[in-house]
Amino acid sequence: MGDKNYNKRKRTDSSSTENSGSKKNKRETGEKKIEKKKIENEKKNGERKNSLPRRPNADQENQNGCRSHSSLTRPGVFLNSYDLVLELNTFAKQSSSKQKNKKNTYCYTKLSTDFQDDDDDYAVIDIIYPSGQKEKFALASSSKFEYDPVDELFRFVETFIFYFINNGVKADDEVDEHSDPKPHTDIQKRFTYSKEGRIRNQNSIYRDLRSSLRTKRKDKFIEAINSFNSQMDDLVQNNDLKSFLNARKPESCFLEFILEQIYARCCSETDLPNITKAKSFSDATYGELQFALVEEMIQKAGINDNSTFIDLGCGIGNIVIHVNSRIGCDSYGVEFNEARFDIADRQVNEYKGRMALWGLDQTGTVEVMKADFLNSDYVVRLLRKADIVLTNNYAFTSSTNEALTRLFLDMKEGAKIISLKDFRTGANRNGPESILKVAKYSYPPDRNYVSWTNADGCYFVSTVKHN
């Protein structure tokens, strides 16, 4: 009986061993297939990534394991408006194909609903920039996507006239006896409208363009853009804009328009779910400081072209490129979230390409890195040389704010920290926050200052005082 049981047990053990062996082999085979598929997907994604100008494959590893993307290590590439429309169309088609029995109404279409005399596919038109380079635009519209190529073309012409013609060329009453008045007055009459919005010349390009939109005439709109291109080409060939481009950094409506162009090409509605996904009022909560508030912060903190600026938790990099383009100083951003960092990288690359497109010199370092700013030796070294540090700590936990104040101990005398919350808790007068001399500034309601509310608020500029 015992022998039978032993033999039975032996047969069972051997069969279970064989079964476990076969299961192991199957598992290993399955794992190999998964690994092979993963490699193929990564390769496919890499090829797709390389094929899109807005997603450059330029990863670098520094000594601290931080992925660092710098505008100084690669040439900038700008994304044509036309290519952006194609990308968004592809996304819309893929999304609609996943939803059965649902008609896709999200793709960009020809402007049959917006323009008269439109019986063909949407037209494609070039616009000439002050550098002489061209960008391709599709005259198309979409019921879903916010990006509007026609509106951007109109604002392009409007911004150029306001910023370059009215500011860069002397008005009639500013021409002195030593100037040749003919080129100045001719240039203004060709384009032109005044700073107050009054049209100086009833036959101007601006008037024709505005009229074509009002009457919904695509042929007249294209005609006005072609007239603009002809005049722009003359300005470029005669170097009429060169001295103006070299004289200053972009500012006011011109800078805001460039930043909006960059944002539209690098962060569309297709990206928003990934970058905003986070637990409310946590260290990962996402919020943007808008153009007007950043401009005010630059002034209050006294940022100049010799400053070193760092944005801790830079998100998608808006402020990093804003400060560099506005001032020309070295500008760094640190972001831990992968999705936000990827868009920040796109924006840095697009920014450099678009500055060249406008004929503007991009000076200073622009760099974004993926790192945890509380646990990075590289960030500590950056903070030691920083003149201005910005951190949107509005939703940071108290422990994160306390850890940040300990980092500030290594900063140099007189360095400034801009924050949305005061780092001084009042509980410990001898704590790390005791080195900060804080100034509080308020911003009013009903203005576009922050992305998360229309209410009024405040921010703080803290100066490091070790003594």
DOTIKOL-861706 format. One record per residue: residue in three letters; y, x, z of N, C-alpha, C in turn. Coordinates in steps of 0.05 Angstrom, whole numbers, plus 32768, in hexadecimal, padded with zeros to 4 digits. Example, Ala and Ser with C-alpha at 12.3 -4.5 7.8 and 13.67 -1.06 7.14 Angstrom:
2
ALA7F8E8108809C7FA680F6809C7FBE8108809C
SER7FD38101808E7FEB8111808F80018102809D
This chain:
467
MET7FE880118000800080008000801980118000
GLY801780268012802E80398013803180487FF9
ASP801A804F7FED801C805E7FD48028804D7FBE
LYS801F80337FBE802A80217FAA8048801E7FAD
ASN8050801B7FC6806D80187FCB807C80317FC3
TYR806F80487FC8807C80617FC1808080647FA3
ASN8068805D7F95806A805E7F78807E804B7F6C
LYS807F80327F798092801E7F7080AE80287F74
ARG80B380347F8C80CD803E7F9380D580557F80
LYS80C180657F7A80C6807C7F6880CE80727F4C
ARG80BF805D7F4280C680537F2880E280477F28
THR80E880387F3E8102802C7F40811880417F41
ASP811380567F518127806C7F54812C807A7F39
SER8115807F7F2B8118808D7F118127807B7EFD
SER812180617EFD812E804F7EEA814C804C7EF2
SER8151804B7F0C816E80497F15817D80637F0E
THR816E80797F0F817B80937F07818180937EEA
GLU816D80887EDA817280867EBD818980747EB7
ASN8189805C7EC6819F80497EC281BA80557EC9
SER81BA80637EE081D4806F7EE981DD80847ED6
GLY81C880937ECB81CF80A77EB781DA809B7E9E
SER81CE80857E9581D880787E7C81F3806C7E81
LYS81F780617E9A821280567EA18227806C7EA1
LYS821E80837EAD823180997EAE823880A37E92
ASN822380A47E80822980AC7E64823B80997E56
LYS8236807E7E5B8247806A7E4F8263806C7E59
ARG826680717E74828080737E80828F808B7E75
GLU828080A27E72828D80BA7E67829580B57E4A
THR828480A77E3B828A80A17E1F82A3808F7E1E
GLY82A3807A7E3082BA80687E3182D480777E38
GLU82D280897E4C82E980997E5482F380AA7E3D
LYS82E080B67E2E82E880C77E1782F680B67E02
LYS82EB809D7DFD82F8808C7DEA831480857DF2
ILE8317807E7E0C833180777E178345808F7E14
GLU833A80A77E1B834B80BF7E1A835380C57DFD
LYS833F80C17DEA834580C57DCE835A80B27DC3
LYS835780987DCC836A80837DC4838580897DCF
LYS838680937DE883A0809A7DF583AE80B07DE5
ILE839E80C57DDD83AA80DB7DCE83B480D17DB3
GLU83A480C07DA683AD80B57D8C83C680A57D8F
ASN83C880947DA583E080847DAA83F880967DAF
GLU83F480AB7DBF840A80BD7DC5841380CB7DAC
LYS840080D27D9B840780DF7D81841780CC7D70
LYS840D80B37D6F841A809F7D5E843680997D69
ASN843980977D84845380927D90846580A97D8B
GLY845A80C27D8C846A80DA7D87847580DA7D6B
GLU846380D27D58846C80D17D3C848280BC7D38
ARG847E80A57D45849280907D4384AC80997D50
LYS84A980A77D6684C180B07D7584D180C47D64
ASN84C280D67D5684D080E97D4584DD80DC7D2D
SER84D380C57D2484DE80B97D0C84F780A97D11
LEU84FE80A47D2B851680957D31852C80A77D3C
PRO854380A77D30855980B97D39856180B37D56
ARG855E809A7D5F856780937D7A8553809C7D8F
ARG853B80A57D87852780AE7D9B851E80CA7D94
PRO852F80DE7D97852880F97D90851381057DA2
ASN850181157D9784ED81237DA784F7813E7DAF
ALA850681407DC5851381597DCC850F815F7DEA
ASP84F781587DF484F2815D7E1084F1817B7E17
GLN84FE81827E2D84FE819D7E3784F6819C7E55
GLU84E881B17E5E84E181B37E7A84F081CA7E86
ASN850081C57E9B850D81DB7EA884FB81E57EBE
GLN850481F97ECD84F382067EE084EB81F47EF8
ASN84FA81DE7EFC84F581CC7F1284E581B47F0A
GLY84DC81B37EF084CC819C7EE784DE81857EE0
CYS84F881887EDF850A81737ED6850C81737EB8
ARG8508815C7EAC850D815A7E8F852A815A7E8B
SER8534816D7E7B855181707E778558816F7E5A
HIS856A815D7E538573815A7E37859081617E35
SER859781767E2785B2817F7E2685BD817E7E09
SER85D681767E0685E181747DEC85E6818F7DDF
LEU85E481A47DEF85E981BF7DE585D081CB7DD8
THR85B881BF7DDD859F81CA7DD4859581BD7DBA
ARG85A381AA7DAF859A819D7D9785B1818F7D89
PRO85B0818C7D6F85C5817F7D6185C581617D66
GLY85DC81547D6685DD81377D6A85D581297D50
VAL85C981127D5485C181017D3D85CB80E57D43
PHE85DA80D97D3085E480BE7D3485D280AB7D25
LEU85CF80927D3085BF807E7D2485D0806B7D14
ASN85CA80687CFA85D980567CE985D780397CF3
SER85EC802A7CF185EC800E7CF885D67FFF7CE9
TYR85D380067CCF85BF7FF97CBE85A37FFE7CCA
ASP859D80177CD28583801D7CDD857E800F7CF8
LEU8593800B7D0785917FFD7D2085897FE07D1B
VAL85957FD37D07858D7FB87CFF85707FB77CF7
LEU85667FCA7CE8854A7FCB7CE085387FCD7CF8
GLU853F7FDE7D0C852F7FE17D24852E7FC77D33
LEU85447FBA7D3785457FA17D4685357F8B7D37
ASN85377F8B7D1C85277F797D0C85097F7D7D11
THR85017F967D1184E57F9C7D1584DB7F927D30
PHE84EC7F977D4584E57F8D7D5F84E37F6F7D60
ALA84F67F617D5384F57F447D5384DC7F397D45
LYS84D47F467D2F84BD7F3D7D2084A37F417D31
GLN84A27F587D3E848A7F5E7D4F84897F4A7D66
SER849F7F437D7284A07F317D8884977F157D7F
SER84A17F0C7D68849B7EF17D5F847E7EEF7D56
SER84727F057D4C84567F047D4384437F007D5A
LYS844C7F077D73843B7F037D8A843B7EE67D94
GLN844F7ED77D8B84527EBB7D9484497EA97D7D
LYS84327E9C7D8184267E8B7D6C84377E727D68
ASN84387E6A7D4F84457E517D4684637E517D4E
LYS846F7E687D51848C7E697D57849A7E777D40
LYS84AD7E6A7D3584BC7E757D1E84CF7E8A7D29
ASN84D07EA17D1B84E27EB67D2384FF7EB17D19
THR85117EAD7D2C852D7EA97D25853F7EBF7D2F
TYR85337ED57D3785427EEA7D44854A7F017D32
CYS853E7F037D1B85437F1A7D0985607F187CFE
TYR856A7F2F7CF785847F307CE985807F247CCD
THR85937F137CC585917F057CAB85AA7F097C9B
LYS85AA7F027C8285C27F037C7285D77EF07C7E
LEU85EF7EF47C7786057EE57C84860B7ECB7C76
SER85F67EBC7C6F85FA7EA37C6186087E8E7C73
THR86047E907C8D86117E7D7C9F862D7E857CA6
ASP86357E9E7CA1864F7EA87CAA86617EAD7C93
PHE86567EB37C7B86677EB97C6486607EA77C4C
GLN86757EA07C3D86707E917C2586677EA47C0E
ASP865E7E987BF986567EA77BE186417EBC7BE7
ASP862E7EB47BF8861A7EC87C0185FE7EBE7BF9
ASP85F57EC57BE185DB7EBC7BD885C77ED27BD5
ASP85CD7EEA7BDF85BA7F007BDE85B37F097BFA
ASP85A27F1D7BFC859C7F297C1685B57F367C21
TYR85B47F3D7C3B85CD7F477C4785D57F627C39
ALA85EF7F647C3585F97F7C7C2785F97F947C39
VAL85F87FAB7C2E85FA7FC57C3C86127FD37C33
ILE86237FDC7C46863C7FE97C3F864180017C51
ASP864D80167C458654802E7C548670802C7C5F
ILE8675803A7C768690803E7C808694805C7C83
ILE86AC80667C7B86B280827C7D86C080887C98
TYR86B6809D7CA586C280A57CBF86D780BB7CBA
PRO86E780C17CCF86FB80D67CCC86F080F27CC5
SER86D680F67CCB86C981107CC386C381117CA6
GLY86C480FA7C9886BC80F97C7C869F80EF7C79
GLN869080EE7C8F867480E47C8E867480C67C8D
LYS865D80BB7C84865B809E7C81864580937C93
GLU864980797C9B8634806B7CA9862E80517C9A
LYS8615804A7C99860C80337C8A860A801B7C9C
PHE861680057C9386167FEB7CA286097FD57C92
ALA85FA7FC47CA085EF7FAC7C9386017F957C9A
LEU86097F857C8786197F6D7C8C86057F577C93
ALA85FE7F557CAD85E97F447CB685F07F387CD1
SER85E27F237CD885E67F167CF285CB7F0F7CFE
SER85CB7F0A7D1985B37F037D2785BA7EEF7D3D
SER85A87EDC7D4185AD7EC87D5685A57ED27D72
LYS85977EE97D73858E7EF37D8D859D7F0C7D95
PHE859E7F207D8485A97F3A7D8C85C77F397D8D
GLU85D27F467DA185EF7F477DA585FD7F587D90
TYR85EF7F6D7D8685FC7F7F7D7486037F717D5A
ASP861D7F737D5286277F667D3A86347F7B7D28
PRO86267F827D1286317F977D00864C7F907CF4
VAL86507F767CED86697F6E7CE186807F717CF5
ASP867B7F697D0D86907F6B7D2286977F897D27
GLU86827F9A7D2786877FB77D2B86987FC37D14
LEU86927FBA7CFC86A27FC47CE586BF7FBC7CE8
PHE86C47FA37CF086E07F9A7CF486EE7FAA7D0A
ARG86DF7FAE7D2086EB7FBC7D3786EE7FDA7D30
PHE86DD7FE47D1F86E080007D1686FB80047D09
VAL87017FF27CF5871A7FF47CE787327FEF7CF9
GLU872F7FDB7D0B87457FD57D1D874B7FEC7D30
THR87357FF87D3B8739800E7D4E874580277D40
PHE873B802C7D28874680437D19876480407D13
ILE876C80287D0B878880237D05879980267D1E
PHE8790801A7D3387A0801A7D4C87A280377D57
TYR878B80457D58878B805F7D66879480757D54
PHE878B80767D3B8792808D7D2A87AC80897D1B
ILE87AF80727D0F87C7806E7CFE87E0806A7D0F
ASN87DF80587D2387F680537D3387FD806A7D46
ASN87E980787D5087EE808E7D6287EE80A97D55
GLY87E080AC7D3F87DD80C67D3287F180CB7D1C
VAL87FE80B67D12881180B97CFC882C80AF7D06
LYS884180BD7D00885B80B57D098864809A7CFD
ALA887080897D0E887B80717D04889580777CF5
ASP889F80637CE788B780677CD688CF80717CE6
ASP88D380667CFF88EA806E7D0E88E680887D1D
GLU88CE80947D1B88C980AE7D2888CB80C57D14
VAL88CE80C07CFB88D080D57CE788EB80E17CE7
ASP88ED80FB7CEC890781097CED890E81147CD2
GLU892581227CD0892F812C7CB7891E81437CAC
HIS890E81507CBE88FD81667CB588E2815D7CAC
SER88DB81437CAF88C181397CA888C2812D7C8C
ASP88AB812C7C8088A9811E7C6788A081027C6D
PRO88B280EE7C6A88AC80D37C73889780C57C62
LYS889480CE7C49888480BF7C36886780BC7C3F
PRO885980D27C46883D80CF7C4E883980BD7C66
HIS884B80C07C7A884880B07C93884B80927C8D
THR8860808B7C808865806E7C7B885080637C68
ASP884880727C54883380697C42881980637C50
ILE881180767C6187F880727C6F87F880597C80
GLN880E80557C8F8810803D7CA0881080247C8F
LYS881E80247C798820800C7C69880480047C5C
ARG87F480197C5887DA80137C4B87C780047C5E
PHE87C9800B7C7887B480007C8987BB7FE57C96
THR87D37FD97CA087DA7FE37CBA87E47FCC7CCB
TYR87E07FCE7CE587EB7FBB7CF787F67FCA7D0F
SER88097FBD7D1E88177FCB7D3388087FCA7D4D
LYS88117FD87D6188057FD87D7B88057FBC7D88
GLU881A7FAD7D81881C7F927D8C880B7F7E7D7C
GLY87FD7F877D6887EC7F767D5887FA7F687D41
ARG88137F6F7D3C88227F637D26881C7F737D0C
ILE88177F657CF688117F727CDD882B7F7D7CD1
ARG882C7F977CCB88447FA27CBF88467F9D7CA1
ASN882E7F9C7C95882E7F9A7C78881B7F837C70
GLN88257F6F7C6388157F587C5C87FE7F5E7C48
ASN87FF7F757C3B87EA7F7D7C2887D87F937C34
SER87D77F947C4E87C97FAA7C5B87AB7FA57C5C
ILE879B7FBA7C60877E7FB87C6287767FA77C7A
TYR87847FAB7C90877E7F9B7CA887817F7D7CA4
ARG87967F767C96879B7F597C9087857F4E7C7E
ASP877E7F5D7C6A87697F547C57874E7F517C65
LEU87487F647C77872F7F637C86872E7F4A7C98
ARG87437F467CA687447F307CB987437F157CAA
SER87517F147C9387507EFC7C8387347EF67C78
SER87267F0A7C70870A7F067C6686F87EFB7C7B
LEU86FC7F027C9486EC7EF77CAA86F37EDA7CAF
ARG870D7ED57CAE87177EBA7CB4870D7EA67C9E
THR870E7EAF7C8587067E9E7C6F86E87EA07C68
LYS86DA7EB27C7686BD7EB67C7386B67EBD7C56
ARG86C47ED17C4C86BF7EDB7C3186B37EF77C32
LYS86997EF87C2D868C7F127C2E86977F267C19
ASP869D7F1B7C0186A67F2D7BEB86C17F397BF3
LYS86D37F297C0086ED7F337C0886EA7F477C20
PHE86D67F427C3186D17F557C4786C87F707C3C
ILE86B57F707C2A86AC7F897C1D86C37F977C0F
GLU86D37F877C0186EA7F937BF386FD7FA17C06
ALA87027F947C1D87147FA07C3187087FBA7C3C
ILE86EE7FBA7C4186E17FD27C4C86E27FE97C37
ASN86DE7FE27C1E86E07FF67C0886FC80027C06
SER87117FF17C0A872C7FFA7C0A8731800D7C21
PHE872680067C38872880177C50871C80327C4A
ASN870480327C3F86F6804B7C388706805D7C25
SER871380507C128723805F7BFF873A806D7C0C
GLN8748805F7C1E875E806B7C2D875480807C41
MET873E807B7C4E8733808E7C60872B80A87C52
ASP871F80A57C3B871880BC7C2B873080CD7C24
ASP874780C07C1D875F80CF7C18876980DE7C30
LEU876880D17C48877080DF7C60875F80F77C66
VAL874580F47C628732810A7C67873781217C54
GLN873A811B7C3A873E812F7C268758813F7C2A
ASN876C81317C348786813E7C38878A81497C54
ASN877481487C65877581527C80878B81467C91
ASP8791812C7C8C87A7811F7C9B879F81197CB8
LEU878581187CBD877B81107CD8877381287CE9
LYS877181407CDD876681577CEB8776815F7D03
SER879081617D0187A1816A7D17879F81557D2E
PHE879E813C7D27879C81277D3C878181287D4A
LEU876C812D7D3B8751812F7D48874F81467D5B
ASN875C815C7D53875A81757D64876D81747D7C
ALA878081617D7C879581627D90878D81557DAA
ARG877881447DAB877381357DC38755812C7DC4
LYS874E81247DDC873481177DE1873780F97DDC
PRO872180EC7DD4872380CF7DD0872980C17DEA
GLU873980AC7DE98741809D7E00874580807DF9
SER874B80707E0E875180537E0B873E80447DF9
CYS874880337DE8873780227DD7872580327DC5
PHE872D80497DBC871E805A7DAA870580647DB8
LEU8708806F7DD086F180797DE086DE80627DE6
GLU86E9804C7DEE86D880357DF686C7802C7DDE
PHE86D3802C7DC686C580247DAE86AE80377DA7
ILE86B380517DAA869E80657DA5868780617DB8
LEU868D805D7DD2867880597DE6866880407DE1
GLU8676802B7DD7866880127DD0865580167DB8
GLN865E80267DA5864D802C7D8E8633803A7D97
ILE8637804E7DA98620805D7DB3860D804B7DC3
TYR8618803A7DD4860880287DE585F880157DD4
ALA860580097DBF85F87FF67DAE85E080027DA0
ARG85E1801B7D9985CB80287D8985B580337D9B
CYS85BB80357DB585A780427DC7859C802F7DDC
CYS85A980197DE185A080077DF685A57FEA7DED
SER85927FDF7DDF85947FC37DD585857FB17DE8
GLU85857F977DE185777F837DF285597F8A7DF5
THR854E7F997DE285327FA07DE4852C7FB37DFB
ASP85417FC27E04853D7FD67E1985447FCB7E35
LEU85547FB57E36855E7FAC7E5085487FA57E65
PRO85327F987E5D851E7F927E7185137FAA7E7F
ASN85117FC07E7185057FD97E7C85197FE77E8F
ILE85337FE77E8885467FF67E99854F7FE67EB1
THR854E7FCC7EB085587FBC7EC685427FB47EDA
LYS85297FBA7ED285127FB27EE385127FC37EFD
ALA85187FB67F1385187FC47F2D851B7FAF7F43
LYS85137FB67F5B85167FA57F7285337FA37F7A
SER853C7F8B7F8085587F877F8785607F967FA0
PHE85787FA27F9F85837FB17FB585707FC67FBF
SER85667FD67FAC85557FED7FB2856280057FA5
ASP8557801D7FA9856280357F9D856180347F7E
ALA854E80247F74854B80227F57855B800B7F4A
THR856A7FFC7F5985797FE67F4E858D7FF17F39
TYR858E7FE27F23859F7FEC7F0D85B97FDD7F0B
GLY85CF7FEB7F0785E97FDF7F0385FB7FF37EF4
GLU860D7FE97EE4861F7FFB7ED4863C7FF97EDD
LEU864980107EDE866680117EE38673800F7EC7
GLN86867FFD7EC486917FF87EA986A8800B7EA3
PHE86B1800A7E8A86C4801D7E7F86DD801F7E90
ALA86E980087E97870380087EA6870080167EC1
LEU86EA80117ECF86E6801E7EE986E2803C7EE7
VAL86D280447ED386CE80617ECF86E8806F7EC9
GLU86F980637EB88713806F7EB2872480727ECB
GLU8723805E7EDC873280607EF5872780767F08
MET870D80777F098700808C7F1A870780A87F11
ILE870780AC7EF6870E80C67EEB872A80CE7EF4
GLN873C80BB7EF4875880C17EFC875A80C67F1A
LYS874D80B57F2A875080B87F48874280D27F52
ALA872C80D97F45871D80F27F4E872A810B7F42
GLY873C81087F2F874981207F23873681317F12
ILE872481257F03871281347EF2872281417EDB
ASN871D815B7ED6872B81697EC0871681797EB0
ASP872081867E9B870D81947E8986FF81AC7E95
ASN870881B57EAD86FB81CB7EBB86E781C17ED0
SER86E581A77ED386D3819B7EE786B6819C7EDF
THR86A5819C7EF3868881977EEE8682817D7EFB
PHE8679816A7EEA8674814E7EF3865681497EF3
ILE864D813B7F09863081347F0B862E81167F13
ASP861D81087F05861780EC7F0B85FB80EA7F16
LEU85F880E57F3085DE80E37F3D85D480C67F3B
GLY85BF80C37F2C85B580A87F2585C5809D7F0E
CYS85C480AD7EF885D680A77EE185CE80907ED0
GLY85B680847ED685AD806D7EC685A980757EA9
ILE85B680677E9685B3806C7E7A85C880807E6F
GLY85D7808C7E8185E980A37E798605809B7E70
ASN860D80827E73862780797E6A863E808A7E74
ILE863E808F7E8E8655809D7E9B865480BB7E94
VAL863D80C67E91863A80E27E8A864980E87E70
ILE864480D87E5B865080DC7E41866D80D37E41
HIS867480BF7E52869080B57E5486A180CC7E5F
VAL869980D97E7486A980EE7E8186AC81067E6E
ASN8696810E7E61869881247E4F86AA811F7E37
SER86A781077E2B86B881017E1486D580FE7E1B
ARG86DA80F37E3386F680EE7E3B870481077E44
ILE86F581197E52870281317E5E86F9814B7E51
GLY86E0814D7E4886D681657E3C86CA81787E50
CYS86C4816F7E6886B981817E7D869A81807E7B
ASP868D81937E8A867081937E8C866881797E9B
SER8654816B7E90864D81517E9B862E814F7E9D
TYR8624814A7EB5860781497EB985FF812E7EC5
GLY85E781257EBE85DC810C7EC985C081107ED3
VAL85B981047EE9859E81067EF4859380E97EF7
GLU857B80E47EEC856F80CA7EED855180CC7EF1
PHE854680BC7F03852980BE7F09851980A97EF9
ASN852580927EF38517807D7EE4851280867EC7
GLU84F980847EBE84F2808E7EA48500807F7E8D
ALA850080647E8F850B80547E79852A80597E77
ARG8537805B7E8D855480607E8D855A807C7E83
PHE854A808F7E8C854E80AB7E83854A80AD7E64
ASP853680A07E59853280A17E3C854A80977E2D
ILE855780827E37856F80777E298586808A7E2D
ALA858980967E45859E80AA7E49859B80C17E36
ASP858280C97E31857D80DF7E1E858680D67E02
ARG857F80BE7DFA858880B47DDF85A680B47DDD
GLN85B380AB7DF385D080A97DF285DE80C57DF0
VAL85D380D97DFD85DE80F47DFB85DC80FE7DDE
ASN85C580F97DD285C181027DB685D380F27DA3
GLU85D480D87DA685E580C77D96860380CE7D99
TYR860A80D47DB2862680DB7DB9863080F47DA9
LYS861F81087DA9862781217D9B8629811C7D7D
GLY8616810D7D72861781077D55862F80F57D4E
ARG863680E37D5F864C80D07D5A866780DE7D5D
MET866980F17D6F868281007D72868781107D58
ALA8672811C7D4D8675812A7D34867C81177D1D
LEU867180FF7D1E867680EB7D0A869480E47D09
TRP86A080E27D2186BC80DB7D2386CE80F47D1F
GLY86C2810B7D1C86D281237D1786DD812F7D31
LEU86D181287D4886DA81317D6286C981487D6C
ASP86D5815B7D7A86C681717D8686BB81697DA1
GLN86A1816D7DA5869481687DBE869381827DCE
THR86A281847DE486A4819C7DF3869681987E0E
GLY868E81AF7E1A868181AD7E34866381A67E31
THR865481A97E47863881A27E48863481857E4E
VAL862281787E408619815D7E4685FB815E7E4A
GLU85F281587E6285D6815B7E6885CC81457E7A
VAL85B581397E7385A881267E85858C81307E8B
MET8583812C7EA4856981367EAC855A81217EBC
LYS854081217EB9852F810E7EC88526811D7EE1
ALA853081137EF8852A81207F118530810D7F28
ASP852481127F3F852B81047F58854181157F65
PHE8559810B7F65856F811D7F6F856E81247F8C
LEU855C81177F9B8559811E7FB7854481347FBB
ASN8535813A7FA6851F814D7FA8851E81607F90
SER8535816C7F8A8536817E7F73854881957F79
ASP853C81AD7F78854C81C67F7D856181C97F68
TYR855B81C17F4F856F81C37F3A858881B37F3F
VAL8584819A7F4A859A81897F5185AB81957F67
VAL859D81A27F7B85AC81AF7F9185BD81C57F86
ARG85B381D57F7285C381EA7F6785DB81DF7F57
LEU85D681C87F4985EC81BB7F3B860281B27F4E
LEU85FA81A67F65860D819C7F78861E81B27F84
ARG861381CA7F86862381E07F91863A81E87F80
LYS863881E37F65864E81EA7F53865E81D17F4A
ALA865681BA7F54866381A17F4B867F819E7F57
ASP869181937F4686AC818C7F4F86AE816E7F55
ILE86A0815E7F4586A081417F49868381377F47
VAL867B81277F5A8661811A7F5A866580FC7F5C
LEU865880ED7F4A865880D07F4B863D80C67F52
THR863B80B37F64862280A57F69862880887F6F
ASN861B80777F5F861D805A7F63860980527F79
ASN861180557F92860080507FA9860380347FB4
TYR860D80227FA4861280077FAD85F97FFA7FB8
ALA85E27FFE7FAC85C97FF17FB585B680057FC2
PHE85BE801E7FC785AD80327FD485A6802A7FF0
THR858E80317FF98586802D8015859580408027
SER8596803A804185A5804B8053859880678055
SER857E8068805285708082805485788094803C
THR857B8087802485838096800C859F80A0800F
ASN85B1808F801985CD8098801D85CF80AE8031
GLU85BE80AD804685BE80C3805B85B480DD804E
ALA859F80DB803E859580F3803185A980FF801E
LEU85B980EE801085CE80F87FFE85E38107800E
THR85EB80FD80258600810B803485F68127803D
ARG85DC812B804185D28145804885D481588030
LEU85D1814D801785D4815D7FFF85F181667FFC
PHE8604815580048620815C8001862981738012
LEU8619817A8026861F81918038862181AB8028
ASP861281AD8011861181C58001862881C67FEC
MET863881B17FEA864D81B07FD7866581C17FDF
LYS867481CA7FCC868A81DC7FD286A281CD7FDD
GLU86B481DC7FEA86CC81D17FF686DD81C47FE1
GLY86E681AB7FE686F8819D7FD486E9818C7FBF
ALA86CF818F7FBD86C0817F7FA986C281617FB1
LYS86C081507F9D86C481337FA386AB81237F9B
ILE86A6810E7FAB868F80FC7FA6869B80E07FA2
ILE869480D47F8B869C80B87F85868480A77F8B
SER868880927F9A867180807FA2867B80637FA4
LEU866880517FA3866E80347FA5866C802B7FC2
LYS8661803C7FD4866080367FF08669804F8000
ASP8675804A8017867E806080288665806D8035
PHE866380888033864D80968040864F8098805E
ARG866780938069866B809580858661807C8093
THR864D807E80A48642806780B28651806280CB
GLY865E807680D6866D807380EF865B80778108
ALA864180798104862F807C811A862E80988125
ASN863280AC8113862F80C7811B864780D78111
ARG865A80DD8123867380EB811B866E81088114
ASN86578113811E8651812F8118863B81328103
GLY8634811C80F58620811D80E0862B812A80C7
PRO8619812B80B2862281388099863A812A808C
GLU863D81108091865381018085866E81098091
SER866E811880A78687812080B48697813480A3
ILE868A8140808E86998153807D86A981458068
LEU86A6812A806686B3811B805186CD810E8059
LYS86E28113804A86FC8105804E86FD80F08038
VAL86FE80D7804086F980C1802E871280B18027
ALA871680AC800E872C809A8004871F80817FF8
LYS8729806A7FFF871D80517FF4873080457FE0
TYR8724803B7FC98734802F7FB4872780147FAD
SER873880007FA7872E7FE57FA187337FDF7F83
TYR87227FCE7F7887267FC47F5D87277FA57F5F
PRO87377F987F4E873B7F7B7F5087247F6B7F45
PRO87247F517F4A87107F3F7F3E87187F387F21
ASP87057F2A7F14870A7F207EF987107F377EE5
ARG87067F4E7EEB87087F657ED886EC7F707ED4
ASN86E87F7D7EBD86CE7F887EB686CB7FA37EC2
TYR86C57FA57EDC86C27FBE7EE986A57FC67EEF
VAL86957FB37EF786787FB97EFC86677FA37EEF
SER864E7FAA7EE9863D7F987EDA86317F817EEB
TRP86317F847F0586227F717F1686337F5B7F22
THR864D7F5D7F20865E7F487F2B867A7F487F1E
ASN86877F317F1F86A37F2F7F1686B67F2F7F2E
ALA86AB7F317F4686BB7F317F5E86CA7F4C7F61
ASP86DE7F4C7F7386EB7F657F7986D97F777F89
GLY86E07F907F8B86D07FA47F9A86DF7FBD7F9F
CYS86D17FD17FA886DE7FEB7FAF86CC80027FA9
TYR86D780197FA786C880327FA586D580477FB6
PHE86C7805E7FBA86D180727FCD86D1808D7FBF
VAL86E5809D7FC486E680B97FBB86E780CA7FD4
SER86D180D97FD986CE80E97FF286D281067FEA
THR86E281147FF986E781317FF586D98141800A
VAL86CB8156800186BC8167801386CF817A8022
LYS86CF8178803C86E08189804D86CE81968063
HIS86C581AE805D86B381BB807086C181C48089
ASN86DB81C7808786EA81D1809E86F781BA80AE
